């Protein structure tokens, strides 16, 4: 697909393009984010077509800035065993993505009350210690990281910002890219919500069902390539659902932004043979 905005690609004939183009125009005019192109991208593995208004370099810049904003407010874990575990799982999943252009970082945030993890564009990943009792072991952690990293490599955050529903997030993206300090503002929250890290600020913006299924499939592929048994992904979601049921109304943050239901676990079961076919235990 072309990245040249002057060339009429097939994307131009899709419904909703008029609205997307006008959103793009507003963003370009308002934000000066550099050349923001309406491009037709293809998600890895699933091959699904995506309409994305942000360039990969702007998206990575936003990911880095959002990461720094979040880390400023958090305390990192000093637990040597857990930190080493995250570093090991992170390095293996990162290698499995083949994305050497990402500047991978994996930080463990010391917060036992926060059941959460996220990956931002460009490979900036954070895991909260509160999720570790549910991930339980190395393969369980690999399932969470594989899933989160898949949202980043499949550009789901940029896709959400490009869907016209999230103009506010797009505006926040521009403010942050332009260097304006928007910390704690509604716009920064909207941006973090679009990128998948909104739960850190109490903004719950679930990924779409399509994006979730794609992240499950891609995440299990990364796990398998990295030498982790992809069946651990199914077991993780079962434990998440159990925890959620136990917690009642206070659903874990991660479950709020990555909604689960019985059909997710069924879909994961159906996708397992594909991942198991490439799984080689280490
Ligand atoms: Zn997800």
py3Dmol code that shows the C-alpha trace and the ligand (Angstrom):
import py3Dmol

protein = """\
ATOM      1  CA  UNK A   1       0.000   0.000   0.000  1.00  0.00           C
ATOM      2  CA  UNK A   2       1.171   3.465  -0.707  1.00  0.00           C
ATOM      3  CA  UNK A   3       2.169   6.026   1.836  1.00  0.00           C
ATOM      4  CA  UNK A   4       1.906   8.830  -0.670  1.00  0.00           C
ATOM      5  CA  UNK A   5      -1.154  10.933   0.213  1.00  0.00           C
ATOM      6  CA  UNK A   6      -1.427  12.285  -3.329  1.00  0.00           C
ATOM      7  CA  UNK A   7      -1.870   8.839  -4.741  1.00  0.00           C
ATOM      8  CA  UNK A   8      -5.410   7.479  -4.567  1.00  0.00           C
ATOM      9  CA  UNK A   9      -4.994   4.123  -2.873  1.00  0.00           C
ATOM     10  CA  UNK A  10      -7.758   1.628  -2.337  1.00  0.00           C
ATOM     11  CA  UNK A  11      -8.124   3.039   1.176  1.00  0.00           C
ATOM     12  CA  UNK A  12      -9.637   6.168  -0.338  1.00  0.00           C
ATOM     13  CA  UNK A  13     -12.726   4.307  -1.408  1.00  0.00           C
ATOM     14  CA  UNK A  14     -13.549   2.803   1.949  1.00  0.00           C
ATOM     15  CA  UNK A  15     -16.580   4.129   3.820  1.00  0.00           C
ATOM     16  CA  UNK A  16     -15.721   6.731   6.405  1.00  0.00           C
ATOM     17  CA  UNK A  17     -12.664   7.944   4.569  1.00  0.00           C
ATOM     18  CA  UNK A  18     -14.126  11.408   4.146  1.00  0.00           C
ATOM     19  CA  UNK A  19     -14.418  11.724   7.906  1.00  0.00           C
ATOM     20  CA  UNK A  20     -10.956  10.252   8.418  1.00  0.00           C
ATOM     21  CA  UNK A  21      -9.454  12.626   5.903  1.00  0.00           C
ATOM     22  CA  UNK A  22     -11.077  15.590   7.613  1.00  0.00           C
ATOM     23  CA  UNK A  23      -9.795  14.387  10.980  1.00  0.00           C
ATOM     24  CA  UNK A  24      -6.358  14.012   9.436  1.00  0.00           C
ATOM     25  CA  UNK A  25      -6.532  17.503   8.012  1.00  0.00           C
ATOM     26  CA  UNK A  26      -7.523  18.958  11.375  1.00  0.00           C
ATOM     27  CA  UNK A  27      -4.707  17.107  13.083  1.00  0.00           C
ATOM     28  CA  UNK A  28      -2.113  18.211  10.539  1.00  0.00           C
ATOM     29  CA  UNK A  29      -3.256  21.825  10.694  1.00  0.00           C
ATOM     30  CA  UNK A  30      -3.608  21.949  14.442  1.00  0.00           C
ATOM     31  CA  UNK A  31      -0.641  19.967  15.487  1.00  0.00           C
ATOM     32  CA  UNK A  32       2.074  20.385  12.962  1.00  0.00           C
ATOM     33  CA  UNK A  33       2.925  16.780  13.657  1.00  0.00           C
ATOM     34  CA  UNK A  34       4.825  16.627  10.428  1.00  0.00           C
ATOM     35  CA  UNK A  35       3.544  14.816   7.417  1.00  0.00           C
ATOM     36  CA  UNK A  36       0.624  12.849   8.736  1.00  0.00           C
ATOM     37  CA  UNK A  37      -0.438  10.503   6.039  1.00  0.00           C
ATOM     38  CA  UNK A  38      -3.589   8.565   5.600  1.00  0.00           C
ATOM     39  CA  UNK A  39      -2.078   5.231   4.882  1.00  0.00           C
ATOM     40  CA  UNK A  40      -3.351   1.756   4.475  1.00  0.00           C
ATOM     41  CA  UNK A  41      -1.280  -0.524   6.661  1.00  0.00           C
ATOM     42  CA  UNK A  42      -1.362  -4.262   7.077  1.00  0.00           C
ATOM     43  CA  UNK A  43      -1.333  -5.796  10.543  1.00  0.00           C
ATOM     44  CA  UNK A  44       1.345  -8.454  11.089  1.00  0.00           C
ATOM     45  CA  UNK A  45       0.295 -12.113  10.763  1.00  0.00           C
ATOM     46  CA  UNK A  46      -3.436 -11.451  10.444  1.00  0.00           C
ATOM     47  CA  UNK A  47      -2.864  -9.392   7.288  1.00  0.00           C
ATOM     48  CA  UNK A  48      -5.821  -7.195   8.212  1.00  0.00           C
ATOM     49  CA  UNK A  49      -5.924  -3.778   6.501  1.00  0.00           C
ATOM     50  CA  UNK A  50      -5.697  -0.805   8.846  1.00  0.00           C
ATOM     51  CA  UNK A  51      -6.203   2.887   8.329  1.00  0.00           C
ATOM     52  CA  UNK A  52      -3.569   4.782  10.258  1.00  0.00           C
ATOM     53  CA  UNK A  53      -3.053   8.528  10.303  1.00  0.00           C
ATOM     54  CA  UNK A  54       0.126   8.707  12.355  1.00  0.00           C
ATOM     55  CA  UNK A  55       3.528   7.988  10.882  1.00  0.00           C
ATOM     56  CA  UNK A  56       5.474   5.219  12.653  1.00  0.00           C
ATOM     57  CA  UNK A  57       8.107   7.714  13.795  1.00  0.00           C
ATOM     58  CA  UNK A  58       5.530  10.072  15.337  1.00  0.00           C
ATOM     59  CA  UNK A  59       3.854   7.104  16.948  1.00  0.00           C
ATOM     60  CA  UNK A  60       7.138   5.938  18.505  1.00  0.00           C
ATOM     61  CA  UNK A  61       7.882   9.460  19.693  1.00  0.00           C
ATOM     62  CA  UNK A  62       4.504   9.556  21.425  1.00  0.00           C
ATOM     63  CA  UNK A  63       5.110   6.156  22.950  1.00  0.00           C
ATOM     64  CA  UNK A  64       8.422   7.290  24.397  1.00  0.00           C
ATOM     65  CA  UNK A  65       6.988  10.533  25.756  1.00  0.00           C
ATOM     66  CA  UNK A  66       3.991   8.813  27.303  1.00  0.00           C
ATOM     67  CA  UNK A  67       6.335   6.261  28.878  1.00  0.00           C
ATOM     68  CA  UNK A  68       8.487   8.960  30.432  1.00  0.00           C
ATOM     69  CA  UNK A  69       5.409  10.742  31.783  1.00  0.00           C
ATOM     70  CA  UNK A  70       4.172   7.566  33.440  1.00  0.00           C
ATOM     71  CA  UNK A  71       7.559   6.520  34.820  1.00  0.00           C
ATOM     72  CA  UNK A  72       8.054   9.944  36.421  1.00  0.00           C
ATOM     73  CA  UNK A  73       5.141   9.140  38.713  1.00  0.00           C
ATOM     74  CA  UNK A  74       5.915   5.543  39.522  1.00  0.00           C
ATOM     75  CA  UNK A  75       8.408   3.743  41.743  1.00  0.00           C
ATOM     76  CA  UNK A  76      10.367   0.941  40.108  1.00  0.00           C
ATOM     77  CA  UNK A  77      10.677  -2.399  41.819  1.00  0.00           C
ATOM     78  CA  UNK A  78      14.032  -3.201  43.407  1.00  0.00           C
ATOM     79  CA  UNK A  79      13.257  -6.914  43.710  1.00  0.00           C
ATOM     80  CA  UNK A  80      16.223  -8.550  41.946  1.00  0.00           C
ATOM     81  CA  UNK A  81      14.438 -11.836  41.174  1.00  0.00           C
ATOM     82  CA  UNK A  82      11.289 -10.290  39.692  1.00  0.00           C
ATOM     83  CA  UNK A  83      13.270  -7.649  37.798  1.00  0.00           C
ATOM     84  CA  UNK A  84      15.511 -10.307  36.278  1.00  0.00           C
ATOM     85  CA  UNK A  85      12.460 -12.395  35.359  1.00  0.00           C
ATOM     86  CA  UNK A  86      10.893  -9.482  33.484  1.00  0.00           C
ATOM     87  CA  UNK A  87      14.186  -8.683  31.741  1.00  0.00           C
ATOM     88  CA  UNK A  88      14.531 -12.297  30.579  1.00  0.00           C
ATOM     89  CA  UNK A  89      10.944 -12.662  29.341  1.00  0.00           C
ATOM     90  CA  UNK A  90      11.062  -9.216  27.741  1.00  0.00           C
ATOM     91  CA  UNK A  91      14.269  -9.923  25.838  1.00  0.00           C
ATOM     92  CA  UNK A  92      12.924 -13.231  24.508  1.00  0.00           C
ATOM     93  CA  UNK A  93       9.574 -11.789  23.391  1.00  0.00           C
ATOM     94  CA  UNK A  94      11.289  -8.720  21.880  1.00  0.00           C
ATOM     95  CA  UNK A  95      13.601 -10.973  19.850  1.00  0.00           C
ATOM     96  CA  UNK A  96      10.587 -13.020  18.695  1.00  0.00           C
ATOM     97  CA  UNK A  97       8.965  -9.930  17.179  1.00  0.00           C
ATOM     98  CA  UNK A  98      11.947  -9.291  14.911  1.00  0.00           C
ATOM     99  CA  UNK A  99      11.471  -5.568  15.543  1.00  0.00           C
ATOM    100  CA  UNK A 100      15.040  -4.390  15.830  1.00  0.00           C
ATOM    101  CA  UNK A 101      13.898  -0.830  15.078  1.00  0.00           C
ATOM    102  CA  UNK A 102      12.104  -0.708  18.468  1.00  0.00           C
ATOM    103  CA  UNK A 103      14.042   0.639  21.443  1.00  0.00           C
ATOM    104  CA  UNK A 104      12.943  -2.052  23.831  1.00  0.00           C
ATOM    105  CA  UNK A 105      12.652  -1.314  27.553  1.00  0.00           C
ATOM    106  CA  UNK A 106      10.916  -3.392  30.215  1.00  0.00           C
ATOM    107  CA  UNK A 107      10.254  -1.750  33.585  1.00  0.00           C
ATOM    108  CA  UNK A 108       8.750  -3.393  36.649  1.00  0.00           C
ATOM    109  CA  UNK A 109       6.674  -0.871  38.608  1.00  0.00           C
ATOM    110  CA  UNK A 110       6.375  -1.440  42.336  1.00  0.00           C
ATOM    111  CA  UNK A 111       2.621  -1.321  42.910  1.00  0.00           C
ATOM    112  CA  UNK A 112       1.012  -4.436  44.325  1.00  0.00           C
ATOM    113  CA  UNK A 113      -2.479  -2.961  44.058  1.00  0.00           C
ATOM    114  CA  UNK A 114      -2.315  -2.384  40.309  1.00  0.00           C
ATOM    115  CA  UNK A 115      -3.109  -5.456  38.214  1.00  0.00           C
ATOM    116  CA  UNK A 116      -1.799  -4.015  34.984  1.00  0.00           C
ATOM    117  CA  UNK A 117       0.752  -4.041  32.178  1.00  0.00           C
ATOM    118  CA  UNK A 118       1.105  -2.147  28.907  1.00  0.00           C
ATOM    119  CA  UNK A 119       3.357  -1.790  25.882  1.00  0.00           C
ATOM    120  CA  UNK A 120       3.675   1.538  24.091  1.00  0.00           C
ATOM    121  CA  UNK A 121       4.702   2.134  20.471  1.00  0.00           C
ATOM    122  CA  UNK A 122       8.441   1.797  20.007  1.00  0.00           C
ATOM    123  CA  UNK A 123       8.793  -1.036  22.526  1.00  0.00           C
ATOM    124  CA  UNK A 124       8.337   0.701  25.879  1.00  0.00           C
ATOM    125  CA  UNK A 125       6.810  -1.843  28.244  1.00  0.00           C
ATOM    126  CA  UNK A 126       5.714  -1.567  31.869  1.00  0.00           C
ATOM    127  CA  UNK A 127       4.499  -4.321  34.175  1.00  0.00           C
ATOM    128  CA  UNK A 128       3.008  -3.624  37.611  1.00  0.00           C
ATOM    129  CA  UNK A 129       3.936  -5.989  40.425  1.00  0.00           C
ATOM    130  CA  UNK A 130       0.216  -6.404  41.160  1.00  0.00           C
ATOM    131  CA  UNK A 131      -0.199  -8.578  38.066  1.00  0.00           C
ATOM    132  CA  UNK A 132       2.532 -11.067  39.050  1.00  0.00           C
ATOM    133  CA  UNK A 133       0.376 -13.220  41.366  1.00  0.00           C
ATOM    134  CA  UNK A 134      -1.924 -13.808  38.373  1.00  0.00           C
ATOM    135  CA  UNK A 135       0.790 -14.361  35.761  1.00  0.00           C
ATOM    136  CA  UNK A 136       2.205 -16.790  38.344  1.00  0.00           C
ATOM    137  CA  UNK A 137       5.230 -18.087  36.386  1.00  0.00           C
ATOM    138  CA  UNK A 138       7.551 -17.184  33.521  1.00  0.00           C
ATOM    139  CA  UNK A 139       5.233 -18.479  30.771  1.00  0.00           C
ATOM    140  CA  UNK A 140       2.282 -16.612  32.317  1.00  0.00           C
ATOM    141  CA  UNK A 141       4.280 -13.388  32.269  1.00  0.00           C
ATOM    142  CA  UNK A 142       5.292 -14.142  28.674  1.00  0.00           C
ATOM    143  CA  UNK A 143       1.574 -14.409  27.821  1.00  0.00           C
ATOM    144  CA  UNK A 144       0.870 -10.911  29.183  1.00  0.00           C
ATOM    145  CA  UNK A 145       3.948  -9.382  27.554  1.00  0.00           C
ATOM    146  CA  UNK A 146       3.345 -11.176  24.256  1.00  0.00           C
ATOM    147  CA  UNK A 147      -0.211  -9.846  24.186  1.00  0.00           C
ATOM    148  CA  UNK A 148       0.787  -6.291  25.114  1.00  0.00           C
ATOM    149  CA  UNK A 149       3.700  -6.171  22.697  1.00  0.00           C
ATOM    150  CA  UNK A 150       1.360  -7.417  19.951  1.00  0.00           C
ATOM    151  CA  UNK A 151      -0.858  -4.354  20.468  1.00  0.00           C
ATOM    152  CA  UNK A 152       2.254  -2.194  19.923  1.00  0.00           C
ATOM    153  CA  UNK A 153       3.673  -4.028  16.890  1.00  0.00           C
ATOM    154  CA  UNK A 154       0.216  -4.160  15.275  1.00  0.00           C
ATOM    155  CA  UNK A 155      -0.077  -0.394  15.851  1.00  0.00           C
ATOM    156  CA  UNK A 156      -3.416  -0.671  17.623  1.00  0.00           C
ATOM    157  CA  UNK A 157      -2.920   2.609  19.527  1.00  0.00           C
ATOM    158  CA  UNK A 158      -2.282   4.590  16.348  1.00  0.00           C
ATOM    159  CA  UNK A 159      -5.205   2.834  14.743  1.00  0.00           C
ATOM    160  CA  UNK A 160      -7.483   3.896  17.589  1.00  0.00           C
ATOM    161  CA  UNK A 161      -6.280   7.472  17.344  1.00  0.00           C
ATOM    162  CA  UNK A 162      -7.071   7.314  13.640  1.00  0.00           C
ATOM    163  CA  UNK A 163     -10.602   6.082  13.974  1.00  0.00           C
ATOM    164  CA  UNK A 164     -12.171   9.506  14.142  1.00  0.00           C
ATOM    165  CA  UNK A 165     -13.736   8.745  17.498  1.00  0.00           C
ATOM    166  CA  UNK A 166     -10.587   9.810  19.254  1.00  0.00           C
ATOM    167  CA  UNK A 167      -9.916  13.264  17.957  1.00  0.00           C
ATOM    168  CA  UNK A 168      -9.202  14.316  21.504  1.00  0.00           C
ATOM    169  CA  UNK A 169      -6.481  11.697  21.743  1.00  0.00           C
ATOM    170  CA  UNK A 170      -5.097  12.887  18.437  1.00  0.00           C
ATOM    171  CA  UNK A 171      -5.023  16.430  19.772  1.00  0.00           C
ATOM    172  CA  UNK A 172      -3.220  15.229  22.878  1.00  0.00           C
ATOM    173  CA  UNK A 173      -0.764  13.406  20.652  1.00  0.00           C
ATOM    174  CA  UNK A 174      -0.023  16.654  18.895  1.00  0.00           C
ATOM    175  CA  UNK A 175       0.356  18.607  22.121  1.00  0.00           C
ATOM    176  CA  UNK A 176       2.791  16.059  23.476  1.00  0.00           C
ATOM    177  CA  UNK A 177       4.712  15.704  20.217  1.00  0.00           C
ATOM    178  CA  UNK A 178       4.998  19.482  20.099  1.00  0.00           C
ATOM    179  CA  UNK A 179       6.584  19.421  23.529  1.00  0.00           C
ATOM    180  CA  UNK A 180       3.706  20.936  25.473  1.00  0.00           C
ATOM    181  CA  UNK A 181       3.425  19.614  28.975  1.00  0.00           C
ATOM    182  CA  UNK A 182       0.011  18.094  29.220  1.00  0.00           C
ATOM    183  CA  UNK A 183       0.605  15.927  32.223  1.00  0.00           C
ATOM    184  CA  UNK A 184      -2.599  14.949  34.030  1.00  0.00           C
ATOM    185  CA  UNK A 185      -4.663  16.859  31.518  1.00  0.00           C
ATOM    186  CA  UNK A 186      -7.719  15.265  29.999  1.00  0.00           C
ATOM    187  CA  UNK A 187      -5.972  15.199  26.659  1.00  0.00           C
ATOM    188  CA  UNK A 188      -2.984  13.264  27.965  1.00  0.00           C
ATOM    189  CA  UNK A 189      -5.387  10.829  29.554  1.00  0.00           C
ATOM    190  CA  UNK A 190      -7.170  10.390  26.249  1.00  0.00           C
ATOM    191  CA  UNK A 191      -3.874   9.783  24.509  1.00  0.00           C
ATOM    192  CA  UNK A 192      -2.781   7.191  27.046  1.00  0.00           C
ATOM    193  CA  UNK A 193      -6.193   5.598  26.731  1.00  0.00           C
ATOM    194  CA  UNK A 194      -5.744   5.276  22.982  1.00  0.00           C
ATOM    195  CA  UNK A 195      -2.288   3.780  23.421  1.00  0.00           C
ATOM    196  CA  UNK A 196      -3.582   1.270  25.960  1.00  0.00           C
ATOM    197  CA  UNK A 197      -2.013   2.751  29.087  1.00  0.00           C
ATOM    198  CA  UNK A 198      -5.042   4.777  30.189  1.00  0.00           C
ATOM    199  CA  UNK A 199      -5.826   2.544  33.134  1.00  0.00           C
ATOM    200  CA  UNK A 200      -2.754   4.007  34.861  1.00  0.00           C
ATOM    201  CA  UNK A 201      -4.760   7.234  35.070  1.00  0.00           C
ATOM    202  CA  UNK A 202      -8.154   5.658  35.564  1.00  0.00           C
ATOM    203  CA  UNK A 203      -9.161   6.033  31.914  1.00  0.00           C
ATOM    204  CA  UNK A 204     -10.740   2.810  30.780  1.00  0.00           C
ATOM    205  CA  UNK A 205     -10.753   2.521  27.027  1.00  0.00           C
ATOM    206  CA  UNK A 206     -11.015  -1.103  25.989  1.00  0.00           C
ATOM    207  CA  UNK A 207      -9.386  -2.329  22.806  1.00  0.00           C
ATOM    208  CA  UNK A 208     -11.830  -3.498  20.160  1.00  0.00           C
ATOM    209  CA  UNK A 209     -12.728  -7.153  19.936  1.00  0.00           C
ATOM    210  CA  UNK A 210     -10.911  -7.345  16.598  1.00  0.00           C
ATOM    211  CA  UNK A 211      -7.737  -5.874  18.083  1.00  0.00           C
ATOM    212  CA  UNK A 212      -7.964  -8.176  21.089  1.00  0.00           C
ATOM    213  CA  UNK A 213      -8.269 -11.291  18.941  1.00  0.00           C
ATOM    214  CA  UNK A 214      -5.379 -10.095  16.806  1.00  0.00           C
ATOM    215  CA  UNK A 215      -3.233  -9.426  19.902  1.00  0.00           C
ATOM    216  CA  UNK A 216      -4.075 -12.866  21.295  1.00  0.00           C
ATOM    217  CA  UNK A 217      -3.054 -14.584  18.057  1.00  0.00           C
ATOM    218  CA  UNK A 218       0.089 -12.519  17.536  1.00  0.00           C
ATOM    219  CA  UNK A 219       1.005 -12.724  21.228  1.00  0.00           C
ATOM    220  CA  UNK A 220       0.810 -16.522  21.214  1.00  0.00           C
ATOM    221  CA  UNK A 221       2.954 -16.596  18.078  1.00  0.00           C
ATOM    222  CA  UNK A 222       5.590 -14.477  19.841  1.00  0.00           C
ATOM    223  CA  UNK A 223       5.413 -16.767  22.878  1.00  0.00           C
ATOM    224  CA  UNK A 224       5.887 -19.869  20.755  1.00  0.00           C
ATOM    225  CA  UNK A 225       8.798 -18.337  18.827  1.00  0.00           C
ATOM    226  CA  UNK A 226      10.367 -17.294  22.142  1.00  0.00           C
ATOM    227  CA  UNK A 227      10.135 -20.866  23.464  1.00  0.00           C
ATOM    228  CA  UNK A 228       7.186 -20.365  25.823  1.00  0.00           C
ATOM    229  CA  UNK A 229       4.280 -22.796  25.716  1.00  0.00           C
ATOM    230  CA  UNK A 230       1.398 -20.833  24.161  1.00  0.00           C
ATOM    231  CA  UNK A 231      -1.087 -22.854  26.236  1.00  0.00           C
ATOM    232  CA  UNK A 232       0.018 -20.635  29.120  1.00  0.00           C
ATOM    233  CA  UNK A 233      -1.955 -17.817  27.434  1.00  0.00           C
ATOM    234  CA  UNK A 234      -5.204 -19.750  27.795  1.00  0.00           C
ATOM    235  CA  UNK A 235      -4.409 -20.575  31.422  1.00  0.00           C
ATOM    236  CA  UNK A 236      -3.612 -16.935  32.133  1.00  0.00           C
ATOM    237  CA  UNK A 237      -6.975 -15.746  30.803  1.00  0.00           C
ATOM    238  CA  UNK A 238      -8.759 -18.387  32.867  1.00  0.00           C
ATOM    239  CA  UNK A 239      -6.982 -17.092  35.998  1.00  0.00           C
ATOM    240  CA  UNK A 240      -7.787 -13.492  35.004  1.00  0.00           C
ATOM    241  CA  UNK A 241     -11.473 -14.355  34.701  1.00  0.00           C
ATOM    242  CA  UNK A 242     -11.393 -16.106  38.098  1.00  0.00           C
ATOM    243  CA  UNK A 243      -9.685 -13.111  39.716  1.00  0.00           C
ATOM    244  CA  UNK A 244     -12.194 -10.795  38.132  1.00  0.00           C
ATOM    245  CA  UNK A 245     -15.093 -12.868  39.457  1.00  0.00           C
ATOM    246  CA  UNK A 246     -13.526 -12.831  42.938  1.00  0.00           C
ATOM    247  CA  UNK A 247     -12.932  -9.089  42.891  1.00  0.00           C
ATOM    248  CA  UNK A 248     -16.527  -8.387  41.911  1.00  0.00           C
ATOM    249  CA  UNK A 249     -17.003  -4.769  40.921  1.00  0.00           C
ATOM    250  CA  UNK A 250     -13.352  -3.825  41.252  1.00  0.00           C
ATOM    251  CA  UNK A 251     -12.260  -5.514  38.031  1.00  0.00           C
ATOM    252  CA  UNK A 252      -8.474  -5.603  37.623  1.00  0.00           C
ATOM    253  CA  UNK A 253      -7.175  -2.728  35.470  1.00  0.00           C
ATOM    254  CA  UNK A 254      -5.800  -5.099  32.869  1.00  0.00           C
ATOM    255  CA  UNK A 255      -9.182  -6.809  32.486  1.00  0.00           C
ATOM    256  CA  UNK A 256     -10.900  -3.453  32.055  1.00  0.00           C
ATOM    257  CA  UNK A 257      -8.831  -2.478  29.047  1.00  0.00           C
ATOM    258  CA  UNK A 258      -8.608  -6.026  27.704  1.00  0.00           C
ATOM    259  CA  UNK A 259     -12.142  -7.291  28.261  1.00  0.00           C
ATOM    260  CA  UNK A 260     -12.501 -10.990  28.615  1.00  0.00           C
ATOM    261  CA  UNK A 261     -15.419 -13.277  28.218  1.00  0.00           C
ATOM    262  CA  UNK A 262     -16.017 -16.935  27.617  1.00  0.00           C
ATOM    263  CA  UNK A 263     -15.682 -16.419  23.881  1.00  0.00           C
ATOM    264  CA  UNK A 264     -12.122 -15.108  24.231  1.00  0.00           C
ATOM    265  CA  UNK A 265     -11.004 -18.301  25.883  1.00  0.00           C
ATOM    266  CA  UNK A 266     -12.771 -20.335  23.172  1.00  0.00           C
ATOM    267  CA  UNK A 267     -11.081 -18.244  20.462  1.00  0.00           C
ATOM    268  CA  UNK A 268      -7.693 -18.751  22.114  1.00  0.00           C
ATOM    269  CA  UNK A 269      -8.309 -22.516  22.169  1.00  0.00           C
ATOM    270  CA  UNK A 270      -9.114 -22.383  18.462  1.00  0.00           C
ATOM    271  CA  UNK A 271      -5.913 -20.442  17.687  1.00  0.00           C
ATOM    272  CA  UNK A 272      -3.660 -22.679  19.803  1.00  0.00           C
ATOM    273  CA  UNK A 273      -2.811 -25.292  17.123  1.00  0.00           C
ATOM    274  CA  UNK A 274      -1.288 -22.571  14.914  1.00  0.00           C
ATOM    275  CA  UNK A 275       0.983 -21.403  17.754  1.00  0.00           C
ATOM    276  CA  UNK A 276       1.776 -24.934  18.986  1.00  0.00           C
ATOM    277  CA  UNK A 277       2.974 -25.825  15.480  1.00  0.00           C
ATOM    278  CA  UNK A 278       5.876 -23.386  15.844  1.00  0.00           C
ATOM    279  CA  UNK A 279       6.511 -23.923  19.569  1.00  0.00           C
ATOM    280  CA  UNK A 280       9.862 -25.463  20.493  1.00  0.00           C
ATOM    281  CA  UNK A 281      10.534 -25.690  24.246  1.00  0.00           C
ATOM    282  CA  UNK A 282      13.934 -24.385  25.330  1.00  0.00           C
TER     283      UNK A 282
END
"""
ligand_1 = """\
1
ZN
Zn -5.384 -6.482 24.728
"""
view = py3Dmol.view(width=600, height=400)
view.addModel(protein, "pdb")
view.setStyle({"model": 0}, {"cartoon": {"style": "trace"}})
view.addModel(ligand_1, "xyz")
view.setStyle({"model": 1}, {"stick": {}})
view.zoomTo()
view.show()
